[in-house]
Amino acid sequence: MKITFLLLGLMFTTMLYAQKNEQLPYKQIPEYAKDFAAGNVVARFIDGLGYRFYWATEGLRAEDLEFKPAEDIRSTFESLKHIYDLTEVILNAVEKKPNIRPREEKKMTAEELRAGSLLNIQKASELFKDKEEISEFIILFDLNGNKSELPVWNLMNGPIADAIYHTGQIVSYRRMSGNPINPKVNVMMGKTGE
């Protein structure tokens, strides 16, 4: 009887996780825009990050999350946290919100970090789409009351590029920990074969 309940509970949890995973964006990259408006170009870079991140983090195991190639290097879990923070900076720029530092750290699971990052990426992309002029989007910082700002150029070579870089690290780390990404991921086409 106990085994039956345990198996039913495990099946239910697995089904919920799979269903939740199906609802996350970027299992495939969205269709591209019909024109090359500045916002559409930035949105496409952000979508590329979303697709790569989705598959880099799909099916991570506990041992993958703990993996780090050396003691003085971030673990995969720590990289997930860093990418989440970068996606907040990206989203804050397009929402014209300041990045307040220091800030209270949120305790989040790997699943929460993954989902939060993908949803931040999706929202930022949607807000950039169809914008002809994007110079209004700036990165705002508030460091203990000292305010500063950086233009949208720094968003592209800063947090967006950095998040792509660290996503690549997760791909490498999971290969080293014995759990490579799906070999059917096609970043050129933005679709994954069955």
C-alpha angles and dihedrals in degrees: 000000000000091000091052092053091045092051092046091049091049092049092048092049091048091049092049092049092049091047092049090048091052089057095055115101126244103044078133129008115263121249112280123251122266093234139036099242110159092249092051091054093052091044090054091054088050091049089052088055090049094053093046092046093048092057096036089058100035111116099002112171128211091259090052091052092051094045120114124165092224137007095253094052128086117262120236089259091052089049089052089054092048092050090049089054090049091051089053090054090049093049093043090055094055091042089048092235124144123246101232117209135224094032137174109268116235119223104229134169122233089256091052092048091049095047093042092051093048092048092047090050092048093049093047091050092050092050092051095048118110094006110141093190120040102167088100089071110088136165108247122198129189109188108182090323095316105120127204138162139205129198125251089262088072090051089061099045092033123043098005095049091040092053090051090049093051091045087059089052090056089052090053095044094051090050088053091048091054101258110099120186122264106292090218093067107120111192092181092060097028092228133106122220121234 
